[in-house]
């Protein structure tokens, strides 16, 4: 379950209808929001800040211009999350790196396995009237005294320390049920930054006059030239690179992989919309290199009972080519046979093993 302050995202299902014959409203969390939450968890595990961003405004009226990324893979969120910079004026070409993570929206497992409700809410500070001050202005903007406020409220049930917030445009919307999201990790580009001059992923930094200096700086941080299926590239070092005082100058693949594997499984919706807490229990995780099979590991099945249609969630625990890890919480909703207390820890270890085993330096033989 998750709740938003202003406008829960939703779409209408074209196939399934409610009892009145209307299309069912289905809530979802966008892939961008899922990615943002994962990246925030990722940086928390590494104890690092996100890469700096430059906001450009034009003219005296401060018209909004470009939002420029630093395009620096030495920042872990840039390396994993990707970047794009499109400077104005045409003097410098667009620079972009597609994230090695492809992330879907978090959507209902089945239209009949989710709920969507709305409610009115209050902002209440009436329990400590001496602590929370109240200011009331008359029609001329003059502030009233405490005696004038009491006189104004006399004979009414109105409270000036309790604000009623009626549901409007989806505020106070709550959704619960079974949700699923998919993530694809492109190991070929996970730690490789392309040096292709026709589709550049690097641009000169603020203190660098040309691209070669940017490449030289990364090499000093331990990056090495190599080659993947897309051509020449720079490859992130395996181990952390430190200065003589032991300070980390460049995080290595080993550190990044461990934090990424944890963040992929341990994240919460943390956008500026979220206003209530739900632990959002992860019930099952499936890992595979076959997209068709993994779709069948966590799925639903439509059941016809008389004139009513129902959906049943299914966890396929032993599907060839797919490794599925089922948590103890899952057994409370789905009939399972192999749920374990350490399912997420084992799934995390499997992700680490898969990313560690890939030969980033020798992709092309």
C-alpha positions in Angstrom: 0.0 0.0 0.0 1.1 3.5 -0.6 -0.5 6.9 -0.3 0.1 10.2 -2.0 -0.7 13.8 -1.1 -1.7 15.2 -4.4 -2.9 13.1 -7.3 -2.4 9.3 -7.2 -1.3 8.2 -10.7 -3.8 5.7 -12.3 -5.0 4.4 -15.5 -8.2 2.6 -16.6 -8.2 -1.1 -17.6 -10.0 -1.7 -20.9 -10.9 -5.3 -20.2 -12.2 -5.6 -16.6 -15.3 -3.6 -15.4 -16.7 -2.9 -12.0 -20.3 -3.8 -11.0 -21.6 -0.7 -12.7 -20.0 -1.6 -16.0 -17.3 1.1 -15.7 -13.6 0.5 -16.5 -11.6 -0.2 -13.3 -9.3 2.6 -12.1 -5.9 1.1 -11.5 -3.2 2.9 -9.4 0.4 2.6 -10.3 3.8 4.2 -9.5 5.7 5.3 -12.5 9.1 3.8 -13.5 10.7 7.2 -13.0 9.4 7.2 -9.4 10.6 3.6 -8.8 14.0 4.5 -10.2 14.3 7.6 -8.1 13.5 5.6 -4.9 16.0 2.9 -5.8 18.7 5.4 -6.5 18.1 7.2 -3.2 18.4 3.8 -1.4 21.5 3.1 -3.5 23.2 6.3 -2.4 22.2 5.7 1.2 24.0 2.3 1.2 27.1 4.0 -0.2 26.8 7.0 2.1 27.2 9.3 -0.9 25.4 12.4 -2.2 24.0 12.6 -5.7 25.9 14.2 -8.5 25.5 18.1 -8.7 23.1 19.5 -11.3 23.2 22.9 -12.9 19.9 24.8 -13.3 20.1 27.5 -16.0 17.8 30.6 -16.1 17.7 33.2 -18.9 17.1 37.0 -18.7 15.9 39.3 -16.1 12.6 37.4 -15.9 14.4 34.2 -15.0 12.9 32.1 -17.7 13.7 28.5 -17.1 16.4 27.1 -19.3 18.4 23.9 -19.4 19.0 21.5 -16.5 22.5 20.3 -17.1 23.9 17.1 -15.7 27.6 17.0 -14.9 27.9 13.8 -17.0 30.6 12.3 -14.7 30.7 8.5 -14.2 32.9 8.9 -11.1 29.6 9.7 -9.3 27.9 6.3 -8.6 24.4 7.7 -9.3 25.5 9.0 -12.7 27.2 5.7 -13.6 24.1 3.6 -12.7 21.3 6.1 -13.3 22.6 7.6 -16.6 22.6 11.3 -17.6 21.8 13.8 -20.4 23.0 17.3 -21.1 21.7 19.4 -23.9 23.3 22.8 -23.8 21.5 25.7 -25.4 23.0 27.5 -28.4 24.3 24.6 -30.5 27.9 25.2 -29.6 28.1 21.9 -27.8 26.4 18.7 -28.8 24.0 16.7 -26.7 25.7 14.2 -24.3 23.8 11.3 -22.9 24.3 7.9 -21.2 21.4 5.5 -21.2 21.1 3.9 -17.8 22.1 0.2 -17.7 18.9 -0.3 -15.7 15.6 -0.6 -17.5 12.8 -0.1 -14.9 9.1 -0.7 -15.4 6.3 1.0 -13.5 5.1 -0.7 -10.3 1.7 -1.8 -11.5 -1.0 -4.2 -10.3 -0.4 -7.9 -10.7 -4.0 -8.1 -11.9 -6.8 -5.5 -12.1 -8.8 -7.6 -9.6 -6.0 -7.8 -7.0 -5.8 -4.1 -6.1 -7.9 -1.6 -4.2 -8.2 2.2 -4.6 -9.8 4.4 -2.0 -9.9 8.1 -1.1 -10.6 9.9 2.1 -10.7 13.3 3.7 -7.9 14.2 6.1 -7.3 16.7 8.8 -4.2 18.6 10.0 -4.9 18.7 13.8 -3.0 20.7 16.4 -5.8 21.2 18.9 -4.3 19.0 21.6 -1.8 21.7 22.6 -3.4 25.1 22.2 -0.8 26.9 24.3 2.0 25.7 22.0 0.5 26.4 18.6 -0.2 30.0 17.8 -3.2 31.2 15.8 -3.3 34.4 13.7 -6.6 35.8 12.4 -6.8 38.8 10.2 -9.9 40.9 9.4 -10.9 42.0 5.9 -8.5 44.9 6.1 -5.5 42.6 7.0 -5.4 43.7 10.6 -4.5 41.0 13.1 -7.2 40.3 15.8 -6.4 39.9 19.5 -7.1 36.7 21.4 -10.2 38.2 22.9 -11.5 39.2 19.5 -10.8 35.6 18.2 -12.8 34.1 21.1 -15.7 36.5 20.4 -15.6 35.6 16.7 -15.8 31.8 17.5 -18.4 32.1 20.2 -21.5 30.1 19.5 -19.8 28.0 16.8 -18.2 24.6 16.7 -15.3 25.9 14.6 -11.7 25.2 15.6 -8.8 27.3 14.4 -6.3 24.6 15.3 -7.8 21.9 13.1 -7.7 22.2 9.4 -10.1 20.1 7.3 -8.6 18.9 4.0 -11.3 17.5 1.7 -10.4 15.0 -0.9 -9.8 16.8 -4.2 -8.0 15.7 -7.4 -6.9 12.4 -5.7 -5.4 13.9 -2.6 -5.8 11.4 0.3 -5.9 8.5 -2.2 -4.8 5.2 -0.8 -4.0 2.0 -2.8 -3.3 -1.5 -1.6 -2.9 -4.9 -3.2 -0.5 -7.0 -5.2 2.0 -5.0 -7.3 4.8 -6.0 -9.5 7.7 -4.3 -11.2 10.5 -5.5 -13.5 14.1 -4.5 -13.8 16.6 -5.4 -16.5 20.3 -5.0 -15.9 22.5 -4.6 -19.0 25.8 -6.0 -17.7 27.5 -5.0 -21.0 27.1 -1.3 -20.1 26.8 -1.5 -16.3 30.4 -0.3 -15.7 31.4 0.7 -19.2 31.3 4.3 -20.5 31.4 4.6 -24.3 34.2 6.6 -26.0 32.4 6.6 -29.3 32.9 10.1 -30.8 29.7 9.9 -32.8 27.5 9.2 -29.8 29.5 10.6 -26.9 28.7 9.7 -23.3 31.3 12.0 -21.9 31.7 15.8 -22.1 34.4 18.1 -20.8 34.0 19.1 -17.2 33.7 22.7 -16.0 37.4 23.0 -15.4 38.5 21.0 -18.5 39.1 22.4 -21.9 38.6 19.3 -24.0 37.3 15.7 -23.8 40.7 14.2 -23.6 41.3 15.9 -20.3 38.1 14.4 -18.9 39.3 11.0 -20.0 42.7 11.5 -18.5 41.1 12.5 -15.2 39.1 9.3 -15.1 42.1 7.2 -15.9 43.9 8.8 -12.9 41.0 7.5 -10.8 41.6 4.0 -12.0 39.4 3.7 -15.1 40.9 1.7 -17.9 40.3 1.7 -21.6 38.7 -1.4 -23.0 36.1 -2.6 -25.5 32.6 -4.0 -25.3 30.1 -4.9 -28.0 29.4 -1.2 -28.6 33.0 -0.2 -29.2 35.8 1.4 -27.2 34.9 2.3 -23.6 36.3 3.2 -20.2 35.8 0.6 -17.5 35.3 1.3 -13.9 38.0 -0.2 -11.6 37.1 -3.3 -9.6 38.4 -2.0 -6.2 38.0 1.3 -4.5 40.7 3.8 -5.4 42.1 5.7 -2.4 44.5 8.5 -1.8 47.5 8.3 0.5 45.3 9.2 3.5 42.9 6.4 2.8 40.1 8.6 1.4 38.1 7.0 -1.4 38.6 8.9 -4.6 36.7 6.4 -6.8 34.3 3.7 -5.7 35.1 0.3 -7.3 32.7 -2.2 -8.9 32.8 -4.4 -5.8 31.4 -1.7 -3.5 28.9 -0.5 -6.1 27.6 -4.0 -6.9 26.9 -4.7 -3.2 25.0 -1.5 -2.7 23.1 -1.8 -5.9 21.9 -5.4 -5.2 20.6 -4.2 -1.8 18.9 -1.1 -3.2 17.1 -3.1 -5.9 15.3 -5.1 -3.2 15.2 -2.7 -0.3 13.6 0.6 -1.3 10.5 2.5 -0.5 8.5 5.1 -2.3 10.2 8.3 -1.1 9.1 11.0 -3.5 7.8 14.3 -2.3 4.3 13.0 -2.8 4.5 10.2 -0.2 2.9 11.2 3.1 2.2 8.0 5.0 4.1 4.9 5.9 3.6 1.3 4.8 6.4 -1.2 4.9 5.5 -2.4 1.4 6.5 -6.0 2.1 8.3 -7.7 -0.7 6.6 -11.1 -1.1 8.7 -12.7 -3.8 11.6 -12.1 -6.1 12.4 -13.9 -9.4 15.7 -13.7 -11.1 16.4 -14.9 -14.7 18.0 -14.1 -18.0 14.8 -15.0 -19.9 12.1 -12.3 -19.9 9.4 -14.7 -21.1 10.0 -17.2 -18.3 10.3 -14.6 -15.5 6.9 -13.2 -16.4 5.4 -16.6 -15.6 7.1 -17.0 -12.2 5.0 -14.3 -10.5 1.6 -14.1 -12.2 -2.1 -14.2 -11.7 -4.8 -16.6 -12.9 -8.4 -15.6 -13.7 -11.1 -17.8 -12.1 -14.7 -17.7 -13.1 -17.2 -18.3 -10.2 -20.7 -18.1 -11.6 -21.2 -14.7 -13.1 -18.3 -13.3 -11.1 -14.6 -13.2 -12.1 -11.9 -13.4 -9.6 -8.1 -13.4 -9.8 -5.7 -15.7 -8.0 -2.0 -14.7 -7.4 0.4 -17.5 -8.3 4.1 -17.9 -7.3 5.8 -20.5 -9.4 8.5 -21.6 -7.1 10.3 -24.2 -9.3 10.2 -22.9 -12.9 13.1 -24.0 -15.0 15.5 -21.2 -15.9 14.1 -18.9 -13.1 15.2 -18.6 -9.5 12.4 -17.5 -7.2 12.8 -16.4 -3.6 9.7 -16.4 -1.4 9.4 -14.5 1.8 7.5 -15.6 5.0 5.0 -12.8 4.5 4.1 -14.2 1.1 2.6 -17.3 2.7 -0.1 -15.2 4.3 -1.5 -14.3 0.8 -0.4 -17.1 -1.6 -0.2 -20.9 -1.0 3.6 -21.6 -1.2 5.8 -24.5 -0.1 9.3 -23.0 0.1 9.0 -19.7 1.8 12.1 -18.8 4.0 13.1 -16.1 6.5 16.2 -15.2 4.5 14.7 -15.1 1.0 15.6 -11.5 0.3 19.2 -12.0 1.6 19.6 -15.0 -0.7 18.2 -13.1 -3.6 20.5 -10.2 -2.9 23.5 -12.6 -2.8 22.5 -14.1 -6.1 22.4 -10.6 -7.7 25.8 -9.8 -6.3 27.2 -13.1 -7.6 25.8 -12.6 -11.1 27.1 -9.0 -11.4 30.5 -10.0 -9.9 30.9 -13.0 -12.3 30.6 -10.9 -15.5 33.9 -10.2 -17.2 33.7 -6.5 -17.8 37.3 -6.2 -19.0 37.1 -9.0 -21.6 33.6 -8.8 -23.1 34.8 -9.2 -26.7 37.2 -12.1 -26.1 
